[in-house]
Amino acid sequence: MKLLSKKVKCNAHGQDSSYFLGWQEYEKNPYNEVRNPRGIIQMGLAENQLSFDLLESWLAQNPDAVGFKKNGESILKELALHQDYRGLPAFKNALAEFMEEIRGNKVRLKSENLVLTAGATSANETLMFCLADPGNAFLLPTPYYPGFDRDLKWRTEIQIVPIQCNSSNGFRITGSALEEAYKEAERRNLKVKGVLVTNPSNPLGITLSLHELNLLVNFIEAKGIHLISDEIYSGLVFNSPDFVSVMEVLMNKNYMNTQIWNQIHIVYSLSKDLGIPGFRVGAIYSNDKEVVSAATKMSSFGLVSSQTQYLLSAMLSDKKFTKTYVSENRKRLKHRQEMLIRGLRNAGIRCLESNAGLFCWVDMRHLLSSNTFEAEMEIWKKIIYEVGLNISPGSSCHCAEPGWFRVCFANMSEETLNCAMQRIKVFVNSECKTNVNGSNRNQFWNKNSRRKSLANWVFGQSFHDYKYER
Ligand SMILES: Cc1ncc(COP(=O)(O)O)c(C=O)c1O
């Protein structure tokens, strides 16, 4: 370790946050309906597994695209040899049109303003390198995606200053919260280079309102800073209000030839909308030619492979397919979100009203033994080790209020989701009983006999090989 760089030794990566720890615990004991029915159910992973049948059926009908052929002739050599680091023009055109379609064809996107990256992870980091210097700050509304600590800060040495949002107004961004964050950065002697939002929000599962978008545009205009809008969930809006991209707001305001037009940058990826995070396909869209040029050079560190671009250019150019996929996928997501809300409601748990994404923002404040983050961790540990659900605590998303959790619903089968809901219901009942009986929570959870009975309630059978002792 002594011989390694400071970067390797510093822990700004955030790998030790409960968000990643939960994944590690899940991997030690993953749930499987048949092989490990008492294992941990993964509800901390924002994966979209609901529409693979649609992708598979398209692949089956398009053997040329899958077999790297054009009009029956192999183009393997063309794809396997040199790749122009600016990306395949056919893919960039298809991606720009797909992004327009998701935005209700209300915005015109030029393929020359797109920079391809290995997922949104790489897009966000690349933008940090382009827009800010080490020690500069970006303002982010809380709660935010836990991966941002790694993606935005770790290698770039940029600081994140939170824009504190809270439950009193459904975690909406306000003018005063923006100003307060800016002042906080100034107090810390940090130069603010921009604001980064996710729209729709991870972890809230809500789209930004027009009011918030206008606030943001006015704020960055007044301060002369950048706005990054991470729109990775833009194709997953399944309830009204519809998704509005900040680009649409600028167009409606006729800002096309003004300075601010160059200060707004969009991050996108196919990881969520098409459910293919393993393919590593992301993009930056910017109207600023200098940003596009610098980001294109940097993209050499994280290109999208030629065969992936070739395959996806064929898929995304098939407009009939993309239309059906997007609308069917939205229907399936809506159904899942309703299942989760119903299941949690049966257990006496409420969620923030949401209209997008792969998760709900779940309110478990009533289950805390005190209004503290220690109590949040206490309940999180019970849920992961004893109930067997990996959910993400709000503290890992830098939420300012204890007791909120992000719960994913699209990375499992309906049966698994039902099983998770059953477990949570039993858990809440047992918690409530404990409260009614007035016994001390900590005492309760430290007593083996009570753990035994909880494990029995949860799994309806013997607890022997249920690994709650860790
Ligand atoms: C808001 C947000 N941005 C970026 C990412 C990273 O996505 P990718 O897999 O495309 O790198 C995620 C993944 O969960 C995310 O939620």
The ligand as a MOL file (V3000), in Angstrom:
LIG
                    3D

  0  0  0     0  0            999 V3000
M  V30 BEGIN CTAB
M  V30 COUNTS 16 16 0 0 0
M  V30 BEGIN ATOM
M  V30 1 C -28.4550 8.9800 -12.0260 0
M  V30 2 C -27.4820 7.9710 -12.5410 0
M  V30 3 N -26.4400 8.3780 -13.2850 0
M  V30 4 C -25.5400 7.5070 -13.7610 0
M  V30 5 C -25.6430 6.1470 -13.5020 0
M  V30 6 C -24.6210 5.2050 -14.0810 0
M  V30 7 O -25.1230 4.6020 -15.2270 0
M  V30 8 P -24.2800 3.7450 -16.3000 0
M  V30 9 O -24.5640 2.3100 -16.0110 0
M  V30 10 O -24.8010 4.1440 -17.6340 0
M  V30 11 O -22.8560 4.1040 -16.1110 0
M  V30 12 C -26.7050 5.6800 -12.7400 0
M  V30 13 C -26.8450 4.2420 -12.4390 0
M  V30 14 O -27.5560 3.8150 -11.5680 0
M  V30 15 C -27.6500 6.6130 -12.2490 0
M  V30 16 O -28.7050 6.2250 -11.5210 0
M  V30 END ATOM
M  V30 BEGIN BOND
M  V30 1 1 1 2
M  V30 2 1 2 3
M  V30 3 2 2 15
M  V30 4 2 3 4
M  V30 5 1 4 5
M  V30 6 1 5 6
M  V30 7 2 5 12
M  V30 8 1 6 7
M  V30 9 1 7 8
M  V30 10 2 8 9
M  V30 11 1 8 10
M  V30 12 1 8 11
M  V30 13 1 12 13
M  V30 14 1 12 15
M  V30 15 2 13 14
M  V30 16 1 15 16
M  V30 END BOND
M  V30 END CTAB
M  END
